[in-house]
Amino acid sequence: MDSKFKWIPRIVTGLLTYLLASAPLQKLLFFEDIFFDHVHTNIFDHLWLIVIFLIIIYIVAEFIVSYRNRNKTLEIQCHNISRYIYKCIEKELGQDFAPNIRVTVFKAFKPNTEDVYIKPVCRYQKMEPLKKSKIKFKPGQGCAGVCFQTQNLVMDNLPEYNEKNASKYYEKSFKSYNMEQGMVDKLNIKSSLYLGIPIKCFDSDKTWGVLLIDSPKNNERFNNSIARKLELIIDHYTVFFTEEDK
């Protein structure tokens, strides 16, 4: 939460208290002899307009603070889930495998509309550098989008990306995940290993989002048994995800 928004309601409350305390004298307290009389007159002739304006600012600021607090709470929950999944993979597959993976929580925005899209809200990884992705995926686009659309676990391997096999990587990305070359080029990491697990809403059968595990390294140790174990873990976390979060 930004401190500048946190302090706005307090400042507005102080101003309202000050103006209402000054109202009986029709002059601003402590500034009676500093401002000209017409300044005081103009302020108190329009006092109710000023009060209404300050109340509107107060309401808007409180809404922004509340919204940011809710998003911050969700971000912390998603970070904890991502980190826990990472630790599970590290335990199951070894510390030499885990550092190459990323665990990302995608959330669906504008659900139940034609404009629905999913984008990452949290990511846990140890590989460097950690960059925020600005890419949005439509249902059926990218591994996360396919997982969201089908509402089923998705596990796949692509050839490891390099300059020699770039054309094959682009071809596979488009064929399997409807991602054109331009979109693939915008990805921070060209992943070879994909595992998408749908995150269900706690209070309905709808899909809240997707947990995506990906890595630029292709490794045979990642199998259906591990995928199902992680899927069960995500199912236990659905209590934290409701339709209201959307």
NORCOR-V523855 format. One record per residue. N is the residue number from 1. RES is the residue in one letter. PSI is psi as a letter, one per 20 degrees, with the letter a starting at -180 (NA if undefined). OMEGA is omega in whole degrees, -180 to 180 (* if undefined). Layout:
N	RES	PSI	OMEGA
N	RES	PSI	OMEGA
This chain:
1	M	p	179
2	D	p	-179
3	S	h	-179
4	K	h	176
5	F	h	-179
6	K	h	-175
7	W	i	-178
8	I	g	179
9	P	h	180
10	R	g	178
11	I	g	179
12	V	g	178
13	T	g	178
14	G	g	179
15	L	g	179
16	L	g	179
17	T	g	-180
18	Y	g	-179
19	L	g	-180
20	L	h	176
21	A	h	-180
22	S	i	-173
23	A	g	-178
24	P	h	-180
25	L	i	-176
26	Q	k	176
27	K	q	179
28	L	p	-180
29	L	p	180
30	F	i	179
31	F	j	-175
32	E	g	-175
33	D	j	-179
34	I	g	179
35	F	q	175
36	F	q	-177
37	D	h	-177
38	H	h	177
39	V	g	178
40	H	g	-178
41	T	g	-179
42	N	h	-179
43	I	g	-174
44	F	i	171
45	D	h	-179
46	H	k	-174
47	L	g	-176
48	W	h	176
49	L	g	179
50	I	g	180
51	V	g	179
52	I	g	179
53	F	g	179
54	L	h	178
55	I	h	178
56	I	g	178
57	I	g	180
58	Y	g	-178
59	I	g	180
60	V	g	-179
61	A	g	179
62	E	h	178
63	F	g	-180
64	I	g	179
65	V	g	180
66	S	g	-180
67	Y	g	-180
68	R	h	178
69	N	g	180
70	R	g	179
71	N	h	179
72	K	g	178
73	T	g	179
74	L	g	-180
75	E	g	179
76	I	g	178
77	Q	g	-179
78	C	h	178
79	H	g	-180
80	N	g	178
81	I	g	-179
82	S	g	-180
83	R	h	180
84	Y	g	178
85	I	g	179
86	Y	g	-180
87	K	h	177
88	C	g	179
89	I	g	179
90	E	h	180
91	K	g	-176
92	E	h	-170
93	L	i	175
94	G	q	-178
95	Q	i	177
96	D	h	-179
97	F	g	-172
98	A	h	-176
99	P	i	-180
100	N	i	-174
101	I	r	171
102	R	q	176
103	V	o	-174
104	T	p	174
105	V	p	176
106	F	p	178
107	K	q	177
108	A	p	177
109	F	q	-176
110	K	l	-180
111	P	q	178
112	N	k	175
113	T	r	178
114	E	i	-177
115	D	j	-178
116	V	q	175
117	Y	r	177
118	I	q	177
119	K	q	-177
120	P	p	176
121	V	i	179
122	C	q	178
123	R	p	174
124	Y	p	179
125	Q	r	175
126	K	i	176
127	M	q	-179
128	E	q	-7
129	P	q	176
130	L	o	-179
131	K	q	177
132	K	p	180
133	S	p	179
134	K	j	-177
135	I	p	175
136	K	q	-180
137	F	p	172
138	K	q	175
139	P	p	-178
140	G	j	-178
141	Q	p	-175
142	G	r	180
143	C	g	179
144	A	g	-180
145	G	h	177
146	V	g	179
147	C	g	180
148	F	g	-178
149	Q	g	-177
150	T	i	-177
151	Q	k	179
152	N	q	176
153	L	p	179
154	V	p	176
155	M	p	-174
156	D	r	175
157	N	p	173
158	L	q	176
159	P	q	179
160	E	p	-173
161	Y	p	169
162	N	r	-175
163	E	h	-177
164	K	h	-176
165	N	k	-177
166	A	g	-178
167	S	h	177
168	K	h	180
169	Y	g	178
170	Y	g	-179
171	E	g	180
172	K	h	180
173	S	h	180
174	F	g	-177
175	K	g	-175
176	S	h	-171
177	Y	j	175
178	N	k	179
179	M	o	179
180	E	r	-175
181	Q	g	-179
182	G	h	179
183	M	h	178
184	V	g	-179
185	D	h	-180
186	K	i	-179
187	L	p	178
188	N	h	180
189	I	p	176
190	K	o	-172
191	S	q	176
192	S	h	-179
193	L	p	-180
194	Y	p	168
195	L	o	178
196	G	p	180
197	I	p	-180
198	P	q	175
199	I	o	-178
200	K	q	172
201	C	q	-179
202	F	h	-173
203	D	j	176
204	S	r	179
205	D	j	-176
206	K	r	179
207	T	p	-180
208	W	h	-178
209	G	b	-175
210	V	p	168
211	L	p	-176
212	L	p	174
213	I	p	-179
214	D	r	-179
215	S	q	176
216	P	i	-180
217	K	p	177
218	N	p	-176
219	N	p	-176
220	E	i	-180
221	R	i	179
222	F	o	-173
223	N	a	-177
224	N	h	-179
225	S	g	178
226	I	g	-179
227	A	g	-179
228	R	h	177
229	K	g	180
230	L	h	178
231	E	h	178
232	L	h	178
233	I	g	179
234	I	h	178
235	D	h	180
236	H	i	-179
237	Y	i	-175
238	T	i	179
239	V	h	-179
240	F	i	-175
241	F	o	-180
242	T	r	178
243	E	h	179
244	E	h	180
245	D	i	-179
246	K	NA	*
